[in-house]
Amino acid sequence: MAKFFFLVSGENPTLPFAEVKAILEAENHAYSVLFRLTQVLVLKSDPRCIESVAHRSSLTRACGPFIAHCKASPEEILNTIEKADLSLHIAPGESFAVRIKRIRGSSPQIDGLSLERKIGRIIFNSVKGTRVNLERPEKIFLGILSDENFIFGLKTVEIKTGEFIKRGPSRTVFSHSAAMPPKMARCMVNLARPKTGDLVFDPFCGTGSFLVEAGLIGCRIIGSDIKRRMIEGSIQNLSVCGVEPEGLLIADARVPPFPSESVDCIVTDPPYGTSTTTLGMRTSEVFKSFLSATRGFLKKGGRLCLAAPKRVDVSRIAKELGFKHQESHFIYIHRRLTREIAVFTI
Ligand SMILES: C[S@@+](CC[C@H](N)C(=O)[O-])C[C@H]1O[C@@H](n2cnc3c(N)ncnc32)[C@H](O)[C@@H]1O
């Protein structure tokens, strides 16, 4: 086991950390969390964990081997880096750059540019034959200032959000105001912890956002929606993204279309009665009837990740129906809607 740092998005206080852990669990990487700061997670795991996060995560920004950590004072930072064995991370002949990332104005007394130069000099002096290249370095050392702490690591992975933006509502073939943004859809798929090849089902698939994201990380996918228009739209969106579903059906989520225990994970966003119809039912009734129907066709140990308005108290409903509540995260959308992202097992 080695130590790794993860610099995550600041758009939600808990979801990005939960996503990293869910990915490690889905891909069978044993891990133990060492510490967590605002937008930074440091943990021990096997070196392949980095590839898994790079391949799947939507809310991680960068990650790589962890080198050192100290209080954020200029003297302590330079002393700590002097003591680190930098030859483990850069070899003679290689070029490098040092970047400092400040989270939410942490340690304003520290001059980032001057710190980059001083750390650069330490690396240059301690591993002979290295050279600075600010434009196209072979190695990027990242120093993060967060919560008055300094975390130093080698950035081996940078996750760009451009691909998620490309799949967003303004660019998809078929869009709808209720569509889940791709980044959040990917995060929710990850929270359900499917492995490559697992069967992921969305019974309220709408435009197919969850199915696209699950398909792109190598899951088999199946979706249904009560509206023909939505199924036709999903077919178009999946095809544009090069994802082939095992099936897309026009079906009522309250009437399970599958044999029992046939699905590994369910990831879904049932209608709340605002931009999509609940067909005259109260929102809590939709959740109750869908959850009781769902229970039977999820495999033992399978997971369900769903979005619900906080006021519905979906965790209570699901627990009453025999689901085990694993985790919940909350996203403020507007004055009348805080969304709960909840994960359950059976
Ligand atoms: C909130 S939207 C889902 C949006 C979807 N996650 C996306 O990203 O496009 C809810 C969907 O549930 C569908 N729906 C409503 N009642 C249903 C039912 N009883 N069974 C199946 N689908 C239903 C609606 O047609 C709508 O497409």
The ligand as an SDF file (V2000), in Angstrom:
LIG
                    3D

 27 29  0  0  0  0  0  0  0  0999 V2000
  -36.8080   13.1980  -13.3920 C   0  0  0  0  0  0  0  0  0  0  0  0
  -37.1290   12.4210  -14.9210 S   0  0  0  0  0  0  0  0  0  0  0  0
  -35.6970   11.4430  -15.1750 C   0  0  0  0  0  0  0  0  0  0  0  0
  -34.6320   12.1980  -15.8760 C   0  0  0  0  0  0  0  0  0  0  0  0
  -33.4620   11.3400  -16.2570 C   0  0  0  0  0  0  0  0  0  0  0  0
  -32.6920   10.9150  -15.1090 N   0  0  0  0  0  0  0  0  0  0  0  0
  -32.5640   12.1100  -17.2310 C   0  0  0  0  0  0  0  0  0  0  0  0
  -31.4200   12.3990  -16.9110 O   0  0  0  0  0  0  0  0  0  0  0  0
  -33.0550   12.4660  -18.2940 O   0  0  0  0  0  0  0  0  0  0  0  0
  -38.3530   11.2430  -14.5330 C   0  0  0  0  0  0  0  0  0  0  0  0
  -38.7980   10.3680  -15.6830 C   0  0  0  0  0  0  0  0  0  0  0  0
  -39.7160    9.4240  -15.1440 O   0  0  0  0  0  0  0  0  0  0  0  0
  -40.6860    9.1320  -16.1490 C   0  0  0  0  0  0  0  0  0  0  0  0
  -41.8570    8.5340  -15.4420 N   0  0  0  0  0  0  0  0  0  0  0  0
  -42.8580    9.1470  -14.7440 C   0  0  0  0  0  0  0  0  0  0  0  0
  -43.6510    8.2190  -14.1720 N   0  0  0  0  0  0  0  0  0  0  0  0
  -43.1380    6.9970  -14.4960 C   0  0  0  0  0  0  0  0  0  0  0  0
  -43.4940    5.6520  -14.1830 C   0  0  0  0  0  0  0  0  0  0  0  0
  -44.5530    5.3740  -13.4190 N   0  0  0  0  0  0  0  0  0  0  0  0
  -42.7440    4.6650  -14.6820 N   0  0  0  0  0  0  0  0  0  0  0  0
  -41.6510    4.9190  -15.4580 C   0  0  0  0  0  0  0  0  0  0  0  0
  -41.2850    6.1700  -15.8010 N   0  0  0  0  0  0  0  0  0  0  0  0
  -42.0040    7.1970  -15.3160 C   0  0  0  0  0  0  0  0  0  0  0  0
  -40.9240   10.4510  -16.8380 C   0  0  0  0  0  0  0  0  0  0  0  0
  -41.4180   10.2390  -18.1540 O   0  0  0  0  0  0  0  0  0  0  0  0
  -39.5030   11.0650  -16.8090 C   0  0  0  0  0  0  0  0  0  0  0  0
  -38.8240   10.7890  -18.0000 O   0  0  0  0  0  0  0  0  0  0  0  0
  1  2  1  0
  2  3  1  0
  2 10  1  0
  3  4  1  0
  4  5  1  0
  5  6  1  0
  5  7  1  0
  7  8  2  0
  7  9  1  0
 10 11  1  0
 11 12  1  0
 11 26  1  0
 12 13  1  0
 13 14  1  0
 13 24  1  0
 14 15  1  0
 14 23  1  0
 15 16  2  0
 16 17  1  0
 17 18  1  0
 17 23  2  0
 18 19  1  0
 18 20  2  0
 20 21  1  0
 21 22  2  0
 22 23  1  0
 24 25  1  0
 24 26  1  0
 26 27  1  0
M  CHG  2   2   1   9  -1
M  END
$$$$
